[in-house]
Amino acid sequence: MGLYGSPLGRGWWWVIYFKINMDRIIRIFPTPQALAESLALDLINKINEADISVNPFTIALSGGNTPKLLFSVLADKFARSVTWSNVHFLWVDERCVPPEDPESNFGMTNEVFLGRTDIPQKNIHRIRGEDDPGKEAERYSREINELTVQKNGLPFFDVILLGLGEDGHTASIFPGNEKLFVSDKICVTAVHPSTGQKRITITGGVINNSTEIIFMVTGKNKAGIVNNIIGRADNKKQFPASYVKPAEGKVLWYLDEEAAMLIKE
Ligand code: 6PG
């Protein structure tokens, strides 16, 4: 376990991090704002340090509420800190709604972040939530294949940003769909178990093919599931997010104090 100062300068706030093992790092922040600022800086550094001489930097984003703060910090503080033409943005999943719908992951990200920077439109690869889900899952699989490097026969992303549902889902891989972690497909359709909302999601095989998987989780309503997945709870098998284990690479958990309150016990 280690204590060290914020990369934004000492004395502002402190981060506690656990290195559970070589491929899992947990960083705990006092507030969602502190988490978002640190993660934004880490992402910017990763992008600026990446070798893009051969392949562009690819990052797959999640939706939902948690990443909104990160996206606004990226736009507010780092819009001019990166040569965005070197970065391609894709999505981990999307709700099957048009981009102007308040439920749209692309719509939210574009409003809070992408649309407030000079990222070239051709670098933004959204899932067309308004189209036929089955056809769009196939089309988006082709777009991912054309853009990304292939590794182990699957697309490779430099970074995958994930969220975590209270039911242990991640991306749109819901409890009962754990088989998507052994699927050779790239994208599939899914249905949200409680809302019935249609979704398009990348599969677990693609997620675990990345070298850097970042979970961003905040709020006390997530403390129980976080403890189930990375704490000492023993019934882990129930939750899709437990299957996020990159073959080569690491999982970084960015948690706020509330989400981490049970694992620290
Ligand atoms: C989505 C996401 C999903 C999300 C979790 C957590 O489209 O909803 O990609 O996997 O990350 O549901 O959502 P919150 O951040 O809203 O709690």
Residues whose N, C-alpha, C, O or C-beta is under 5 A from the ligand:
A	BS01	6PG	S62 G63 G64 N65 T66 D93 L162 G163 L164 G165 T170 A171 S172
